[in-house]
Amino acid sequence: MANQRQHPRTMMKCRIKISHPDLGDVYGQTRDLSDGGVFVENADLASLAPGSEVQGQVQDMPIEAPVLRMMVQRVIAGEGAGLAFLDEE
């Protein structure tokens, strides 16, 4: 299968909080990041269906990071979820 990514990935490790009404707040670690989204390692995120909207906020920054809207693109059981950034209107 050919790589269909629109944006190049950058390996990046940081702690991130993901919020969803069914899960509450869960904390994970980013695996990689692109202009279009991020993969977050936390096995609990694999329970979310693709298309679910979540909010994410990078943690442990010198100033409070913005809360971003994201959509679950794909899940990998036991690992986490790939999340796409949603455009703010």
Helices and strands as residue ranges (DSSP letters): E 10-11, E 15-20, E 24-33, E 37-41, G 43-47, E 53-58, E 68-76, E 80-85
